[in-house]
């Protein structure tokens, strides 16, 4: 179960409804790791000083605004908090507008407002009033120190909070070269227009969101599963293993194997047992590598030196 972003109130006028702000979307992306192709080890991003190249710990990092090239003004956490509105845990509705008056370009991210205990009456009152009037509430809300413009609107039995973009964040379409004028100005004949309308009519239907899937992600997942089954994983060459540091094990391959087992069983694997197996495999592999390196070095010592000729 997702955790609330914050718990506060939804308010307009004198009506205050206790609510929790819950995520309205979930990430379904496939996340990849970047590896060093020479050793098959993960690449780590570090915070380094641009002048010295030394890593900077989090406690030494501050936020600053670059007002000129190379010139900064440092902001303290209190400075940023002071710029936010006082109602940090409140959705404060400032106005109501027609639901069709907000262009699609303004909508950015959805959240769900969930009523608190014994707050159902005020929640339903707000929801049903919005439905009857065809209005949405325009509100300000603070999420993780940043203040957003938002729209509160009904969706079935729920109240959705949609983050909105400010006009300053949008690019005016007039900044681009857009063809202007009527169809006749662009030599479009009435017959062509009629045929285009017939095509749209033949392809028209009801909007059913479940009919659409992220086909790229599905195909990519199949490619990954196929790659796992064929053992098409990247392993470091045997000759290069001697140069690998002790902590540069093949953990990536071991965890990919765990993923394959999970996909096959569609069950969560007991973490401790599988981690123990993984650790034993890594230890055995490291011992095997050390044995090969020792044997290789011994053979080099026994080999006679070549004469220059």
C-alpha positions in Angstrom: 0.0 0.0 0.0 1.4 3.4 -1.0 2.2 5.9 1.7 0.6 9.3 1.8 2.7 12.2 0.5 1.2 14.2 3.4 -1.9 14.3 5.6 -3.7 17.6 5.9 -6.9 19.3 4.8 -8.8 20.2 1.6 -10.4 23.6 2.2 -12.7 26.0 0.4 -14.5 28.8 2.2 -15.1 27.6 5.7 -15.3 23.9 4.8 -12.2 21.9 5.8 -12.0 18.2 4.9 -9.2 16.1 6.4 -7.5 14.3 3.5 -4.4 12.3 2.6 -2.5 13.1 -0.6 -1.8 9.8 -2.3 0.2 9.0 -5.5 -2.0 8.8 -8.6 0.5 7.1 -10.8 3.0 4.3 -10.7 6.3 3.8 -12.5 6.3 0.8 -14.9 9.7 1.6 -16.5 12.4 -1.1 -16.8 15.4 0.3 -15.1 18.9 -0.5 -16.4 22.3 -0.3 -14.8 25.3 1.0 -16.6 28.3 -1.4 -16.6 32.0 -1.1 -17.4 32.3 -3.3 -20.4 35.9 -4.2 -19.4 35.0 -5.8 -16.1 31.2 -6.1 -16.1 31.0 -4.0 -12.9 28.4 -1.3 -12.2 29.3 2.4 -12.8 28.8 4.7 -9.9 28.0 8.3 -10.1 29.8 10.4 -7.5 29.5 14.0 -6.3 32.9 15.5 -7.0 34.5 19.0 -6.6 34.8 20.5 -10.1 38.3 21.9 -9.3 39.9 19.2 -7.1 38.1 16.1 -8.4 37.6 15.0 -4.8 34.3 13.4 -3.7 32.1 15.7 -1.6 30.0 14.3 1.2 26.3 15.2 1.3 26.7 17.2 4.6 29.0 19.6 2.8 26.7 20.2 -0.2 24.6 23.4 -0.2 22.1 24.8 -2.7 23.1 28.0 -4.6 21.7 30.2 -7.4 24.0 31.2 -10.2 23.1 34.8 -10.9 26.1 35.4 -13.2 28.5 33.0 -14.8 30.6 31.6 -12.0 28.9 33.8 -9.4 26.6 32.2 -6.8 24.4 33.2 -3.9 24.0 30.4 -1.3 20.6 29.6 0.0 20.0 28.0 3.4 17.2 25.4 3.9 15.3 28.1 5.9 15.4 30.4 2.9 13.6 27.9 0.7 11.1 27.1 3.4 10.3 30.7 3.9 9.4 31.1 0.3 6.7 28.4 0.5 3.2 29.2 1.6 2.2 28.8 5.2 -0.4 26.1 4.4 2.1 23.4 3.8 -0.3 20.6 4.4 -3.4 22.0 2.9 -5.1 22.1 -0.5 -6.4 25.6 -0.4 -9.0 26.2 -3.2 -8.9 29.8 -4.3 -11.4 29.7 -7.2 -13.7 27.5 -9.3 -13.7 27.3 -13.1 -15.4 25.4 -15.8 -13.8 22.0 -16.2 -13.4 22.4 -20.0 -11.7 25.8 -19.7 -8.3 24.3 -18.7 -6.3 23.3 -21.8 -4.6 19.8 -21.8 -1.2 21.5 -21.9 -1.6 22.7 -18.4 -2.1 19.2 -16.8 1.1 17.7 -15.4 0.7 15.0 -12.7 -2.2 13.2 -10.9 -2.7 12.6 -7.2 -5.6 11.1 -5.3 -7.2 12.8 -2.3 -8.4 10.2 0.2 -10.7 11.3 3.1 -9.6 11.0 6.6 -11.5 9.3 9.4 -15.1 10.6 9.8 -14.5 13.0 6.9 -16.6 11.2 4.4 -19.5 13.7 4.5 -17.5 16.8 3.7 -15.6 14.8 1.0 -18.8 13.6 -0.7 -20.3 17.0 -0.5 -17.4 18.6 -2.3 -17.3 15.8 -4.9 -21.0 15.9 -5.7 -21.1 19.7 -5.8 -18.3 19.7 -8.4 -20.1 17.1 -10.5 -23.4 19.0 -10.5 -21.9 22.4 -11.3 -19.3 21.1 -13.8 -16.6 23.0 -12.0 -13.1 22.2 -10.8 -11.3 23.9 -7.9 -8.1 25.8 -8.5 -5.8 25.5 -5.5 -2.3 25.9 -4.3 -0.5 23.0 -2.7 3.0 22.5 -1.3 4.6 19.1 -2.0 8.2 18.5 -0.7 8.9 22.3 -0.1 7.8 23.4 -3.6 4.5 25.1 -4.2 2.3 24.0 -7.1 -0.8 25.2 -8.8 -3.4 22.4 -9.0 -6.9 21.5 -10.0 -9.3 19.5 -7.7 -11.8 17.5 -9.8 -14.1 14.5 -9.4 -13.3 11.2 -11.0 -15.9 8.5 -10.2 -16.1 8.3 -6.4 -12.7 10.0 -5.9 -11.4 13.5 -5.9 -8.3 13.9 -8.0 -5.7 16.6 -7.5 -4.0 17.4 -10.8 -0.8 19.4 -10.7 -0.9 22.2 -13.2 1.8 24.0 -15.1 2.1 27.7 -14.8 1.7 29.8 -18.0 5.4 30.8 -17.7 6.3 27.1 -18.1 4.6 26.7 -21.5 6.0 27.5 -24.9 3.6 29.6 -27.1 2.8 27.6 -30.3 3.2 30.9 -32.1 6.9 30.7 -31.5 7.0 28.0 -34.1 6.3 28.0 -37.8 2.7 26.8 -37.9 0.6 26.8 -41.1 -2.1 29.5 -40.7 -5.4 30.0 -42.5 -8.3 27.9 -43.9 -8.0 24.6 -45.7 -8.6 26.3 -49.1 -5.5 28.5 -48.5 -3.4 25.4 -48.6 -5.1 24.0 -51.7 -7.1 21.3 -49.8 -10.2 20.4 -51.9 -13.7 19.7 -50.5 -13.3 16.1 -51.7 -10.1 15.6 -49.8 -11.7 17.1 -46.7 -14.7 14.8 -47.1 -12.6 11.7 -47.4 -10.6 12.7 -44.4 -13.8 13.1 -42.3 -15.0 9.7 -43.6 -11.7 8.1 -42.5 -11.9 9.6 -39.0 -15.6 8.5 -38.7 -14.6 4.9 -39.7 -11.9 4.9 -37.0 -14.0 6.5 -34.2 -15.0 4.7 -31.1 -15.2 5.0 -27.3 -12.2 5.8 -25.2 -11.3 2.6 -23.4 -7.9 3.1 -21.6 -7.4 -0.6 -20.9 -7.2 -1.2 -24.6 -3.8 0.4 -24.7 -0.6 -1.0 -23.3 3.0 0.0 -23.3 4.0 -2.3 -26.1 7.6 -1.3 -26.1 8.0 -2.2 -22.4 6.3 -5.6 -23.0 8.5 -6.4 -26.0 11.6 -5.3 -24.1 10.7 -7.5 -21.1 10.3 -10.5 -23.5 13.8 -9.7 -24.9 15.2 -9.7 -21.4 13.5 -13.0 -20.5 14.8 -14.6 -23.7 18.3 -13.3 -23.0 18.1 -14.8 -19.5 17.0 -18.2 -20.8 19.7 -18.3 -23.4 22.3 -17.2 -20.8 23.1 -14.3 -22.9 24.6 -12.3 -20.1 27.9 -10.4 -20.2 30.8 -12.0 -18.3 34.4 -10.8 -18.0 37.0 -12.7 -20.0 38.9 -15.3 -18.0 42.3 -13.6 -18.7 41.0 -10.3 -17.4 39.7 -11.7 -14.1 43.2 -11.5 -12.5 43.2 -7.7 -12.9 39.8 -7.3 -11.2 39.6 -5.9 -7.7 38.4 -8.2 -5.0 35.0 -6.5 -4.7 34.4 -6.6 -8.5 32.4 -9.9 -8.4 29.8 -11.0 -10.8 26.9 -10.1 -8.5 25.0 -8.7 -11.5 24.8 -12.1 -13.1 23.8 -13.7 -9.8 21.0 -11.2 -9.3 19.8 -11.6 -12.9 19.5 -15.3 -12.1 17.4 -14.5 -9.1 15.2 -12.4 -11.4 14.9 -15.3 -13.8 13.7 -17.6 -11.0 11.2 -15.0 -9.8 9.8 -14.5 -13.3 9.5 -18.3 -13.7 7.8 -18.9 -10.4 5.9 -15.6 -10.2 6.5 -15.7 -6.5 8.7 -13.7 -4.2 11.9 -15.7 -3.3 12.9 -15.8 0.4 15.6 -13.2 0.4 17.9 -14.7 3.1 18.1 -18.2 1.5 18.7 -16.9 -2.0 21.2 -14.4 -0.8 23.1 -17.2 1.0 23.2 -19.2 -2.3 24.3 -16.2 -4.2 27.1 -15.6 -1.6 28.3 -19.2 -1.8 28.4 -19.0 -5.7 30.4 -15.8 -5.6 32.9 -17.2 -3.0 33.3 -20.4 -5.1 33.9 -18.3 -8.3 36.4 -16.1 -6.5 38.3 -19.2 -5.3 38.3 -20.6 -8.8 39.6 -17.3 -10.3 42.4 -17.2 -7.6 43.4 -20.8 -8.4 43.6 -20.0 -12.2 45.7 -16.9 -11.5 48.1 -18.8 -9.3 48.5 -21.6 -11.8 49.1 -19.0 -14.6 51.8 -17.2 -12.7 53.5 -20.5 -11.8 53.6 -21.6 -15.4 55.1 -18.2 -16.4 57.9 -18.7 -13.9 58.7 -22.2 -15.2 58.8 -21.1 -18.8 62.4 -20.7 -20.3 63.3 -17.2 -21.4 63.2 -16.7 -25.2 66.6 -15.9 -26.8 66.9 -12.7 -28.8 67.4 -13.7 -32.4 
